[in-house]
Amino acid sequence: MSQVTGVAVPDAEVAAPPPVRGASLLRRSLRLWRTRIGVALVGLIVLLAIVGPYVAPYGPSTPVGVPNSTPGGKAVLGTDYLGQDVLSRVLYGGRSILVMAVIATALGLIAGAAIGLVAAYSRNALDDTLMRGMDVIMALPQIMLALVAVAIVGPHAWVIVAAIALTTAPRIARVARGAAQPVVERDFIACSEAMGVPRWRILSGELLPNTLGPLMVEASLRLTYSIALIASLAFLGLSPNPNDANWGTMIQQNQTVLPVQPWGALAPIIVIAVLTLGTGLIGDGIARTAAGIDRARGEE
């Protein structure tokens, strides 16, 4: 028996249920083949982005042959519209997109999770105020807000990251709030409050661990959208440096010569598709594990 404000409460009612820790959830999700395949695909693209510049046969802006030449000779994937090696530009072009997408998603995840947990825990006018503000941001398309921010300030990397983080946070906040609301009503939260546990410790030590499953799934989904949005902005010519190798920029620059030399645009499209497929498979695997259906079809 535990004493809370002078009242005896059974230990079973006071103790918090063991939260699903992120590391444990990831380990369990790796039992699924879809998660393993997703990790392999994402790992391959990340390795390509990290090691690519060191193993590229040429510099990203080095002319190696006639423009729009077909694969062969010095250029394994041919040359682009300026005679630059397509393979080298693909190997150089992923680092900026991945770094910006990861940072934007992480910032959106932190802000969104904090807003959602505070809203769920407050259970008063603050909840309505925070979530109605999130609804206003969600009502506007992500690409439109990003375009407005870039048009006003300029296509700087920090502007693109901030715009994506701002539009990512409301979606994560809704997921965090929805996952935290049932937990807020549990007895162990009331007991923590009665014992004078600081609110920030309740939020970080009780609510957050019990909402990690949905948050991890949503984070993987938002990372996919961030990659696509950054590539889309680059395709529109709104990358931080249009002269640098960038997968989105490569698609935009070589789209007009697809009938003649498709690899200039097709190669970065395939890389982006593989990356988004991998993150999607990881998110699906985590979702199935968090829902307790990781053994439903014998995928272990």
N, C-alpha and C positions, 0 to 999 in steps of 0.2 A: 504493500500500500504506500502511496505517496501523499504528502501533505501539500496542498495548494491553497493558500489563503485560509488556513485553518480547517479545510475540508478534506477528508480522506477520499482519495480518488484511486481506483484500481490502476496498477502499473500498466496494464494492457491498454487503458484508455489514454494514459499520459504519453507513453512512448510513441515517438514518431515511427512510421513504417520505414524500413530501410529503403532509401531512395535508389533509383536506378542510376548509378554513376556513369558518366560518359565513357570512361575507359571500359567498363564492364559491358556496356551496351555495344560498343564497337567490337569487342572481342566476340560477343555472341552473334552479332550480325555478320561477322566474317565466316561463320559456318555456312552461310548461304552462298551458292555459286554466283548469284548475280552480284553480290557485294564484292566477291573476289575478282570477278571480271571487271567491275567498275574501278576498283582500286588499281588493277593492272593497267587499265586504259589511261586513267588519270596519271598514274605514276610514269607511264611511258611519255605522255605529253609534257609533264613537268620536267622529266629528265631531258627531253628534247630541248625545252626552253633554257634549261640551266647549262647543259653541256654543248648545245648547238653552236653557239658562237665560237667555241674553241676547236670544233672539228669541221666547221664549214670550209669548203675548198677555196672560197674566195671571200673577199669583203662584201658587205651588203650593197655597196654602191659601185662595185668594180665592173666595168663593161668587159665581157669575155667573148663576145661574138656578135653576129648580126642580130638585130632586134627580131623578136618573135620566131626564133629558130626552134625547130622541133628537137626533142630529146636525142642526145647522141654527142659523141666527141667530148669536148671539155665540159659540157653542161648536161648532167644526167637527166634533168627535167626540162631541158631547153632554156631559153632566155626569155625575158619579159619584153615589154614595149620599148625599153631603153637598152636592150642587149645585156642586161644584168642576169646573173645566174639565179634561176628560180629556187633551186635547192638551197643555196646559201641564204637567200632572203627568207625562206621559210624557217631555216634554223635560227636566224637572228630575230625573227619577227614575233616570237611568242612571249618573251620575257616581260615586255611592258604591259601587255594585255593581262597576263596572269597576276603580276604584282598589283596592278590597279584594281583588278576584280577582287582579289583576296582582301586588300586593305578596305575597299568600299564595303564589301560584305561583312567584314569583321566590325567595322564602325557601325553599320546598320544593325548588326546583331546585338552589339553591346547597348546601343541606345534603345532599340526596340524592346529588348528583354527588360531593361530597367523600367521603361515606361509601362509596359504591360504588367509587370509584377507590382509596381506601385499602384496602378489603377485597380488591379484585382484585390490588393490588400486594403486599400483605403475604404472601399465600399460606401462612398459618399459622393458629394458633388465633384470632388477631384477626379473620381473615376469617369464621370460623364464629361468633364471638361477635357481631360486628356484624350479620351477615345473619340470625341467629336472633332478634336483637332487632327487626330490621325485620319479620320474619315475624310476631312477636307483635302488632305494631301493625297489620299488614295483615289479621290475622285478625278485627279488629273493624271493623264498617262505619263509613265516614266520618261519615255523618249521626248515628250513635249517639254517637261520640266528641265531635262538635261539640255535640250536645244536652247531654251530660254536662258539658262545659266551661262552656257557657252557663248551665246550671242551678246549677252550683257558684259561679261567679264573677259571672255576670250577662251580659246581651247587649251587652257593649261591643265596639266595633269591633276592638280589639287582641286580644280573646279569640277572636273568630271567625276573624281572620286567623291567629293562632297555632295554633288547632285545625286549620284547613285545611292550613297549612304542615306541621304535624306528621304529618298523615295522607297528605300528598302525597309527603313525602321518601322513605318506604320504597319506593314504586313506582318512583320515579326512581332510587333506589339500586340496585335490581335490574337496571334497564336499563343503568345506567352500569357495573355490575360485569360484566354479560354482554358488553357491548361492549368492555370493557377487557381481559378475560382473554386473548383471542388476541393482543392487542398486547403484553401483559406478557411473553409468551414469545418475542417477536422478538429478533433479535440486537442491534439498536441499543439496546434497553433494557439488555441485559447489558453492552454496551460502555460505556454511560453510567455504569453502576454501577462498572465496573472503573476508569474514569477519575476516580472520586470525585465525580461530579456529585451535589449534594444531592438528597435524596429529594423535597423539595417542588418542586424544579425539574423533576425527572423527571415528577412527577404533573401539574404545570401546563403544562410545555412539551412533553412527549412523549405522555402518555396522554390528557389532556383534548382536544387538537386532533384526535386520531384517533378520538374518540368523540362528536364534536359532532353528527354526523348523527342517530344514534338519540336523543340527548338533546333535540335541537330538535323532533323528531317527538313525543316523549313530553311535552315542555313544552307544545306546542300542545294535546295531548289533555288534559293536566291543567288547563290554563286553562279549557277547556270545562267540565270537571267542577266547577271552583271556582265558575264563574259560576252553574251550576245549583244547587250546594249553598248558596251565599249567597242566591239567590232562594228556595230551598226554606225556609231558616230564616226569611226575611222573611215568606213565606207562612204560616208557623206562628206569626207574631207575635213573632219573636225578632230583629228588626232593632235596631240601636243606638238609633234614635229612631223608634218606630212612627208618630209624627205627621208625619214628613218624607215627601216624595214618594219612593217606591221601587217599582220594577217588581214585585218580589215581593209587597210589601204591597198594591199596587193590585189584584193578582189575588185576594188573600185578602179584601179589603174589598168587592169588587164581584162575587164569585162567586154570591151569592144573587140577584142581579138580572139574571143573564145572559139570561133570556127577555125581559126588558123593555128593557134597555139593555146589549147585549153588549160595547160598545166599552170600557167601563171596565176589563174584564178581558182582552178580546181584544187590544187594542192593545199592552199590555206583553208578552203572550204572543208576539205576532208579532215584536216587537223582540228578545226573548230568543232566539227560534227562529232569526232571521236571524243573530244574533251567533254562536250555537253552530254554525250551518251554515257560516258563513264560517271560523271557526277550524278546523273539521273539514276543509274543503277545503284550507286552507293546510297542515295537518298531512299530509294525503294527498299533496299535491304534493311536499312535502319528502321524504316517505318514498319515493316513487317515484324522485325524483332521487338520493337517497342510495343506493338499491338499483341504480342504473344502468339503469333502465327508462324514463327520461324520453323516449326516442325510440321506444319500442316500438310505439306506435300513431299515430305521426305527429302528436303534439300540439304540436309546436314551431310 
